[in-house]
Amino acid sequence: MRNVIREFFYLRKSDRKVILTLLSVIVIALVVIFLTGGNDESNELTPADTLPAKRSSRDSAHRQSYHEHTKTVYVRTKVVYRDTTYRRGKSLTEEEYDSIKAHYPVKLKPGEYVVLNTADTTTLKTVPGIGPYFARKVVEYGQRLGGYVSVDQLDEIEDFPLDAKDYLTIEGASPRKLNVNTLSLNELRRHPYINFHQAKAITDYRRLHGPLHALGDLRLSKDFTPEAIKRLEPYVEF
């Protein structure tokens, strides 16, 4: 043993470092084995580990509530989209059914009509092809015009369903009149049938020639074509 130690010190410095490093690794490994070897717990899976986790009663209740909600929404949607037929679904209460029926009124039949200038949005929604959107557009455009004089004016509403015109009629049209001799440029251009250039032509004529007596006085203006004059005539006064 003494000879081994003496020979160790006669080795080169690099060799001694290698030997000391190997001895250190061996000692550390022995210590780790000693510390962990006495643990009796096994890392093997037990039968209980392989079984799926049990869902709590709270999770089950949540899943059941979700499916019930989904089922109810499906039934309601199915009823809501029936526009002319109302069947009482099993999941609907009497109040819900009455609410749906009131919101989706029965549509008109062929041969039935609605007076365009007196109809409100609720009445207009009874016309086949007209829902809440177009009912609102019809009323708003009629207010801007000052009243309809022809059902064909509905063609001026973008994407308006043309078949709906068969259920609309005009009775006793009396549109609101614009006094073209007293209104300002900005007031004139608010009407759908008068743009900025036409309003300016009217005010320029009044300034240069005095009051207008007829829309024909503007026939020399490039902004007032015969079609524009004819369309505007029911809505002006002098």
Secondary structure, DSSP 8 states (H G I E B T S, - for coil): -HHHHHHHHHS-HHHHHHHHHHHHHHHHHHHHHHHHHT-----S--HHHHS-----HHHHHHHHHHHHHHHHHHHHHHHHT-SS-----TT--HHHHHHHHHHS-----TT--EETTT--HHHHTTSTT--HHHHHHHHHHHHHHTS-S-GGGGGGSTT--GGGGGGEE--S-----EETTTS-HHHHTTSTT--HHHHHHHHHHHHHH-S-SSGGGGTTSTT--HHHHHHHGGGEE-
